[in-house]
Amino acid sequence: MTLTERKCNLFTVNKAYTLAHCISSDYSLGAGIAVEFKKRYHLSEKLKEVGTGACPACIYVNGVFNLVTKKKYWGKPTYENLKKSLEMMKSFAIKYEINAIAMPKIGCGLDRLQWPKVREIISEVFQDTDCEILVCSL
């Protein structure tokens, strides 16, 4: 597993990467980077079709990993829910042979988790894989 941090636009990375981001189980997608994901990948209806409202969860829709880390859009995730959703994402990545994932500093924008701790969790979850994780920030 490799984890690389780079200043770049997440939406312009090489198409070899599968994108990931955090959402709430109410599928609001109304603030932060989730708004752009909703527009670009038409996630609202698809999430409602395939999602269960469970939290934590990982829903793979339209080629995007949607990490469900909190119940309501106005809530805050826990590190435990983030870790569980990452573990589910890892299972999907293995199942679908996805070995390159790009994401923002998940949970650290509007959700207010601390990046050093989140980076540690990502490294721990993916340590036994050949997955390349690219973390993009502007």
trRosetta pair geometry for C-beta under 8 A, 3 or more apart (Angstrom, degrees):
i j d omega theta_ij theta_ji phi_ij phi_ji
1 123 7.0 152 113 -143 134 58
1 126 4.3 137 -128 130 147 97
1 127 5.5 -111 28 -117 139 25
1 128 7.4 15 -22 25 119 17
1 129 5.1 65 -72 66 102 77
1 130 7.0 -138 -68 -120 52 10
1 131 5.3 6 -116 59 85 77
1 132 7.6 174 -155 -84 50 33
1 133 7.0 17 -174 -2 95 104
2 131 8.0 -149 35 102 59 50
2 132 5.1 -5 60 -121 99 74
2 133 7.0 -167 93 32 52 68
3 119 6.8 136 147 -159 152 90
3 122 6.2 111 -108 113 141 120
3 123 5.8 -81 -12 -84 147 87
3 126 7.6 125 -63 72 104 133
3 133 4.6 -10 -110 70 74 111
3 135 6.8 26 -176 -12 89 111
4 132 7.3 -1 7 -175 109 92
4 133 7.2 167 25 89 64 58
4 134 5.3 -17 68 -113 99 66
4 135 6.9 -173 91 25 46 75
5 135 4.6 -27 -107 72 71 109
5 137 7.1 2 -171 9 96 109
6 134 6.4 -22 20 -167 116 97
6 135 7.2 144 22 76 64 56
6 136 6.0 -25 73 -106 84 63
6 137 7.8 164 88 30 38 69
7 136 7.7 87 -148 -159 16 63
7 137 5.9 -49 -110 80 59 75
7 138 6.6 83 -162 -136 80 23
8 12 6.8 -119 167 69 99 102
8 13 6.6 98 120 -76 131 87
8 136 5.0 -77 72 -138 80 105
8 137 7.9 66 36 50 47 35
8 138 7.7 -75 93 -89 10 59
9 12 4.3 53 82 15 109 110
9 13 7.7 -156 92 -35 60 71
9 136 6.8 15 136 172 9 136
9 138 6.5 37 -86 -86 64 103
10 13 6.3 -34 -163 -11 37 113
10 19 6.5 93 165 -131 108 116
10 33 7.4 38 39 -154 150 137
10 102 5.9 161 -150 141 82 114
10 103 7.2 7 -132 -161 128 14
10 104 5.7 -61 -61 -63 147 80
10 136 4.1 168 -78 74 75 144
11 19 7.8 17 -96 -98 57 150
11 36 6.8 -100 -55 153 140 129
11 40 6.6 -144 -131 -90 128 167
13 17 4.9 -13 119 36 127 144
13 19 7.8 144 50 -82 123 95
13 102 4.7 157 59 -95 166 172
13 134 6.4 147 -138 101 152 148
13 136 6.6 -123 -51 -64 125 142
14 17 5.8 101 75 -5 75 96
14 100 7.9 -35 86 146 110 148
16 100 5.2 24 130 69 92 154
17 100 4.7 -96 -100 133 61 103
17 101 6.3 107 -162 -140 85 12
17 102 3.9 40 164 -12 145 110
17 134 6.1 -60 -115 35 144 127
18 63 6.3 -134 -134 177 88 77
18 64 7.3 174 179 -108 82 33
18 65 6.4 78 137 -17 110 101
18 93 7.6 -171 56 -108 144 91
18 98 5.0 -17 1 -159 145 135
18 100 6.8 127 11 88 74 66
18 101 5.3 -34 68 -107 86 69
18 102 7.4 165 74 23 34 73
19 37 7.5 -166 125 -115 134 106
19 63 7.5 60 32 128 87 84
19 64 5.2 -25 78 -122 94 85
19 65 7.1 -158 104 29 45 78
19 101 7.6 128 -112 -162 14 66
19 102 5.5 -35 -103 74 64 88
19 103 6.7 130 -165 -85 59 58
20 64 7.1 155 -93 -173 36 68
20 65 3.8 -16 -107 69 91 113
20 66 7.8 -160 -149 -66 62 22
20 67 6.2 49 -180 -24 101 109
20 89 6.3 45 -124 -144 139 148
20 101 5.5 18 -11 -176 122 112
20 102 7.3 167 20 81 79 39
20 103 4.2 -34 69 -86 93 115
20 106 6.9 -33 119 -74 101 136
21 33 5.8 -139 -137 105 140 117
21 34 6.3 175 134 -87 136 69
21 37 5.5 -132 39 -58 151 153
21 64 7.3 -18 21 180 94 114
21 65 7.6 144 20 86 48 71
21 66 6.8 -15 68 -118 75 56
21 67 6.8 -150 104 25 28 92
21 103 6.3 171 -75 -143 53 89
21 104 6.3 38 -111 22 92 102
21 106 6.5 -175 -141 -108 42 97
22 34 7.7 -74 84 -70 56 111
22 66 8.0 98 -140 -170 18 55
22 67 4.7 -46 -102 77 63 102
22 68 7.8 131 -160 -100 66 15
22 69 4.8 -26 -152 11 115 127
22 70 7.9 56 167 7 113 93
22 77 6.7 -76 -171 -36 143 152
22 82 7.5 -34 -104 -114 131 91
22 85 7.6 94 -117 104 86 159
22 106 5.1 121 -30 -162 109 95
22 107 5.5 94 -34 -63 161 68
22 111 6.4 -18 96 -33 150 153
23 27 6.5 26 161 -113 131 49
23 28 7.8 175 -168 45 91 68
23 29 6.3 -20 -130 -75 115 80
23 34 5.7 119 -100 -122 85 130
23 47 7.5 -91 127 -129 164 155
23 66 5.0 -12 13 -173 130 100
23 67 6.9 141 20 68 71 48
23 68 5.8 -38 77 -97 84 62
23 69 7.5 125 56 18 36 79
24 27 7.1 -126 82 -39 71 23
24 28 5.7 14 55 17 119 103
24 55 7.6 -16 -163 -93 56 136
24 68 6.9 61 -169 -147 15 78
24 69 7.6 -65 -92 59 50 62
24 70 4.9 -44 -112 83 86 88
24 71 6.4 9 -167 106 97 20
24 72 5.6 -2 -176 149 143 11
24 73 4.5 -142 23 -77 153 50
24 75 6.7 124 -121 43 125 100
25 51 7.4 175 -152 169 70 129
25 53 4.9 84 168 -163 111 51
25 54 6.4 -154 -125 71 132 20
25 55 4.3 -101 -40 -49 133 109
25 57 7.1 89 -98 24 102 120
25 68 5.0 68 -76 -166 78 126
25 70 7.2 -139 -1 100 84 41
25 71 5.2 -37 38 -136 115 43
25 72 7.7 -40 52 -57 80 35
26 53 7.6 40 -83 -131 43 89
26 71 7.1 56 -28 154 94 56
26 72 5.5 34 -10 -122 133 54
26 73 5.8 -86 62 -27 120 87
27 43 7.7 -152 -161 134 102 97
27 44 6.4 121 153 -139 112 58
27 47 4.5 165 -126 110 132 136
27 48 5.9 -154 74 -63 168 78
27 51 6.3 165 -63 44 128 163
28 31 7.8 6 118 7 117 83
28 34 7.7 58 91 123 75 147
28 72 7.8 53 -24 -173 132 55
28 73 3.6 -28 32 -64 154 138
29 34 4.3 -141 -140 151 65 109
29 35 6.4 139 159 -85 77 41
29 37 6.7 -113 -145 76 117 98
29 38 4.0 122 151 -66 138 129
29 43 6.2 149 -86 83 161 121
29 44 6.1 -124 41 -81 140 84
29 47 7.9 152 -33 13 129 154
30 34 7.2 -3 23 94 28 119
30 35 6.6 35 -164 -82 19 94
30 73 6.0 27 36 -160 108 157
31 34 6.6 37 67 48 45 110
31 35 6.5 12 -113 -38 6 109
31 73 7.0 121 18 177 109 115
31 110 5.9 85 121 -78 120 169
32 35 6.7 151 71 0 36 93
32 109 5.2 125 -138 112 132 141
32 110 4.6 -114 -58 -8 134 127
33 36 5.6 -52 -164 37 55 111
33 37 6.4 58 140 -20 76 102
33 104 5.5 173 -20 -16 171 155
33 109 6.8 134 -5 8 104 165
34 37 5.4 -52 -148 38 39 115
34 38 6.2 46 152 -26 68 102
35 38 5.7 -52 -152 31 30 115
35 39 6.7 26 152 -15 63 105
36 39 5.8 -53 -148 37 34 110
36 40 6.0 21 160 -10 68 113
37 40 6.1 -64 -138 45 26 102
37 41 5.6 -25 -179 27 66 117
37 43 5.9 14 134 -11 92 145
37 64 6.4 132 -160 -163 113 160
37 66 7.9 140 153 -98 147 95
38 41 7.2 -75 -122 56 11 78
38 42 7.6 50 179 -111 49 15
38 43 5.0 -95 -114 43 56 104
38 44 5.7 48 -150 -42 106 91
39 42 8.0 1 -180 -65 17 49
41 46 8.0 -79 138 35 88 145
41 61 7.5 115 148 110 121 89
41 62 4.5 146 -177 108 101 138
41 63 7.2 -136 -134 60 122 86
41 64 5.2 20 -160 -17 170 141
42 45 6.9 -27 163 38 88 98
42 46 6.4 89 116 -13 81 118
42 62 6.5 153 61 -88 83 163
43 46 5.6 -81 -147 51 39 108
43 47 5.3 37 165 -27 83 111
43 61 6.2 109 -132 99 83 129
43 62 6.6 -123 -88 32 72 135
43 64 6.9 -60 -91 64 120 143
43 66 6.9 134 -155 -80 134 138
44 47 6.3 -65 -154 32 18 106
44 48 6.7 9 157 -11 58 110
45 48 5.7 -60 -151 39 34 110
45 49 6.3 37 152 -24 68 106
46 49 5.6 -55 -150 33 32 114
46 50 6.4 -7 166 11 67 109
46 61 4.6 140 133 -176 124 132
46 62 5.8 80 102 -26 177 110
47 50 6.7 -77 -141 53 25 84
47 51 4.7 16 174 -20 70 130
47 59 6.1 95 -130 111 82 154
47 61 5.9 -129 -76 7 64 168
47 66 6.4 -68 -105 91 116 175
48 51 6.2 -41 -98 39 19 107
50 59 6.2 139 104 -160 108 116
50 61 6.0 171 49 -89 139 114
51 54 7.7 -150 -178 24 80 75
51 57 7.5 121 -145 108 90 152
51 59 5.2 -34 -92 -95 90 156
51 68 7.6 123 -144 -65 121 143
52 57 7.0 174 49 -104 99 162
54 57 4.4 101 90 -55 99 131
54 68 6.7 109 91 93 64 151
55 68 5.0 -117 -105 141 75 108
55 69 7.1 49 -155 149 101 6
55 70 6.3 -8 -157 150 145 7
55 71 5.1 -135 26 -77 159 62
55 81 6.4 2 166 -148 89 130
56 67 7.7 -15 -165 -180 98 78
56 68 5.9 157 -157 91 47 79
56 69 6.0 15 -119 -111 96 45
56 80 7.9 -146 -28 121 137 68
56 81 4.1 169 -67 -159 115 76
56 82 7.5 -141 -117 -47 139 16
56 84 4.0 125 68 88 148 116
56 85 4.3 -119 -179 -53 115 87
56 88 7.2 -178 130 -1 100 132
57 67 7.9 168 89 -159 49 40
57 68 4.0 14 54 45 87 126
57 85 6.2 13 68 -112 21 92
57 88 6.3 -62 -165 75 38 173
58 65 5.9 -19 -168 -165 106 94
58 66 6.9 148 -161 74 51 52
58 67 5.5 -16 -106 -106 82 61
58 68 7.0 -148 -73 15 31 81
58 85 5.1 132 -62 -167 87 74
58 86 7.8 124 -71 -77 131 14
58 88 3.6 176 13 105 116 114
58 89 4.4 -164 -132 -62 155 70
58 91 7.8 150 56 49 139 96
58 92 6.1 -131 117 -9 129 133
59 65 7.9 139 72 -160 41 45
59 66 4.5 -22 64 63 90 110
59 68 6.6 56 -6 -28 101 111
60 63 7.9 8 -180 -115 84 13
60 64 7.3 171 -151 80 51 39
60 65 5.8 -21 -100 -99 75 61
60 66 7.5 -171 -79 19 25 78
60 92 5.0 165 -49 -159 137 150
60 96 7.4 167 -174 -14 165 152
61 64 6.0 -26 72 58 65 87
61 66 6.1 -2 26 -4 104 124
65 89 4.9 59 -163 -129 141 113
65 92 6.8 160 -108 78 106 145
65 93 8.0 -15 -78 -60 140 93
65 101 6.9 -4 11 -141 141 121
65 103 7.9 -51 68 -84 116 115
67 82 7.2 46 156 -139 133 62
67 85 4.0 102 -162 146 92 134
67 86 6.8 14 -126 -65 135 58
67 88 8.0 148 -123 65 77 108
67 89 6.2 -36 -87 -51 101 129
67 106 6.6 36 50 -162 148 141
68 85 6.0 -174 55 -110 52 130
69 77 3.6 -3 141 -115 110 139
69 78 7.8 -162 176 39 89 51
69 81 4.8 123 -158 122 65 111
69 82 5.1 26 -131 -83 127 66
69 85 5.4 -88 -78 -1 78 152
69 106 8.0 141 -33 165 153 107
69 107 6.3 -95 138 -91 171 106
69 111 7.2 23 96 -136 135 154
70 73 7.9 123 96 -99 117 17
70 75 4.3 -172 175 91 126 112
70 76 6.4 -172 -104 109 145 11
70 77 4.5 -110 -51 -76 100 70
70 81 6.7 112 -68 110 53 159
70 111 7.3 -172 -20 -125 137 114
71 75 5.6 52 52 13 78 159
72 75 4.5 102 60 -14 81 107
76 111 5.8 131 -143 -160 71 69
76 112 6.2 -37 -135 48 123 111
77 81 5.1 -128 -164 76 91 122
77 82 5.5 91 145 -54 133 94
77 107 5.5 -85 60 -127 137 108
77 111 5.3 4 18 -165 101 131
77 113 6.6 -38 74 -47 103 123
78 81 4.7 96 54 7 84 98
78 82 7.0 -145 93 -3 46 86
79 82 5.5 -53 -148 38 35 116
79 83 6.2 38 153 -22 67 104
79 113 6.6 133 -81 -137 78 124
79 117 6.3 -65 -112 146 133 125
79 118 7.6 -136 -123 -85 90 65
79 121 6.5 -162 -168 -69 95 148
80 83 5.8 -53 -149 35 29 111
80 84 6.5 27 154 -17 64 106
81 84 5.7 -53 -145 38 33 111
81 85 6.3 30 157 -16 66 106
82 85 6.0 -59 -149 39 28 107
82 86 6.3 29 153 -19 65 108
82 106 7.1 147 -148 124 115 112
82 107 5.3 -9 -105 -68 138 155
82 113 6.7 40 -48 -88 158 168
82 118 6.7 -71 154 -123 155 91
82 121 6.3 63 111 122 112 161
83 86 5.6 -56 -148 37 31 112
83 87 6.4 35 152 -22 65 103
83 121 5.1 -111 -90 -162 90 123
83 124 7.8 -20 -132 81 111 121
83 125 6.5 -177 -153 -68 74 122
84 87 5.6 -50 -150 32 33 114
84 88 6.7 33 151 -17 63 102
85 88 5.6 -50 -152 35 37 112
85 89 6.4 41 148 -21 65 103
86 89 5.3 -50 -147 35 36 115
86 90 6.4 43 151 -24 65 100
86 121 6.5 138 24 139 160 103
86 122 6.3 -133 -143 -105 150 61
86 125 4.5 116 126 67 120 180
86 126 7.7 -89 168 -38 112 92
87 90 5.5 -46 -150 30 33 116
87 91 6.8 37 149 -20 62 100
87 125 5.6 -126 -76 -142 65 117
88 91 5.6 -49 -154 31 36 114
88 92 6.7 36 149 -15 65 101
89 92 5.6 -53 -151 37 36 111
89 93 6.2 39 150 -23 67 105
89 101 7.6 82 159 -126 123 159
90 93 5.5 -52 -146 35 32 114
90 94 6.4 31 155 -17 65 104
90 125 5.6 -150 -44 157 140 103
90 126 6.0 -161 -104 -89 117 74
90 129 6.7 -148 -151 -44 104 149
90 131 7.6 -115 -126 -18 81 158
91 94 5.9 -54 -149 36 30 109
91 95 6.2 30 153 -19 65 110
92 95 5.6 -57 -144 39 31 112
92 96 5.9 -1 167 8 69 113
92 98 7.2 2 123 27 80 130
93 96 6.6 -69 -136 53 21 89
93 97 7.9 -20 167 160 53 2
93 98 4.2 -96 -140 69 71 99
93 99 7.1 116 176 -78 106 39
93 101 6.7 -59 -103 -52 134 126
93 129 7.3 40 106 -160 129 157
93 131 6.0 22 153 -98 149 134
94 97 7.5 19 -174 -77 27 39
94 129 7.1 -115 -77 -117 97 121
98 101 6.7 71 142 -65 113 91
98 131 7.6 33 112 -119 70 105
99 129 7.6 -165 -128 158 81 106
99 130 5.6 -17 -143 100 124 92
99 131 5.2 -141 -151 -107 58 56
99 132 6.4 58 146 12 75 82
100 131 7.2 -178 -71 -161 27 67
100 132 4.7 -5 -111 62 72 105
100 134 7.3 18 -173 -5 85 108
101 131 6.3 6 6 -178 107 116
101 132 7.3 168 28 87 61 55
101 133 5.3 -16 70 -112 96 69
101 134 7.2 -175 94 27 46 72
102 133 7.7 148 -92 -166 33 49
102 134 4.3 -22 -106 72 82 105
102 135 7.7 175 -155 -80 59 22
102 136 5.9 32 -178 -17 104 116
103 106 5.3 -20 157 -44 130 108
103 133 7.1 -27 22 -166 106 94
103 134 7.5 143 22 82 58 58
103 135 6.0 -27 74 -111 77 65
103 136 7.2 176 87 23 26 84
104 108 7.8 -143 131 49 93 97
104 109 6.8 1 133 -33 137 122
104 135 7.1 54 -179 -162 18 74
104 136 6.0 -59 -97 71 53 79
104 137 6.7 93 -152 -86 76 67
105 108 4.1 -45 128 47 106 135
105 109 6.9 128 75 -43 92 78
105 115 5.1 -33 -165 -109 128 112
105 118 6.8 107 -178 84 78 146
105 135 6.0 64 -79 -175 63 118
105 137 5.9 19 -22 -77 108 115
106 118 6.3 -173 74 -176 77 138
106 122 7.9 120 42 -70 119 124
107 111 4.6 -83 -156 90 52 141
107 113 3.8 3 139 27 108 135
107 118 5.4 175 65 -105 120 138
108 111 6.7 -14 -28 66 13 94
108 112 7.3 42 -150 -131 36 7
108 113 5.2 -79 -82 70 60 78
108 114 7.0 62 -117 -142 99 7
108 115 4.8 36 -112 -70 154 82
108 118 6.0 -110 -53 7 109 155
113 117 6.7 -114 170 76 96 113
113 118 5.3 95 123 -58 125 117
114 117 4.7 67 79 16 98 110
114 118 6.8 179 88 -11 46 90
115 118 5.4 -58 -138 41 35 111
115 119 5.9 39 163 -23 71 104
116 119 5.8 -52 -145 35 27 113
116 120 6.5 31 153 -20 60 106
117 120 5.6 -53 -152 34 32 115
117 121 6.6 33 151 -20 65 103
118 121 5.6 -53 -150 34 35 112
118 122 6.4 36 152 -19 67 103
119 122 5.8 -52 -148 35 32 112
119 123 6.3 32 154 -18 64 107
119 135 7.6 -53 -103 -41 95 165
120 123 5.8 -56 -148 38 29 112
120 124 6.3 31 154 -21 64 108
121 124 5.7 -55 -147 36 30 113
121 125 6.3 27 158 -18 66 108
122 125 6.0 -58 -146 37 28 108
122 126 6.2 -8 168 11 65 115
122 133 6.1 173 165 156 127 172
123 126 6.7 -75 -138 54 21 88
123 127 6.0 52 160 -70 63 92
124 127 5.9 -25 -146 -22 24 119
126 129 4.9 -66 -167 36 74 119
126 131 5.1 -85 -162 61 124 126
126 133 6.3 128 61 -34 169 129
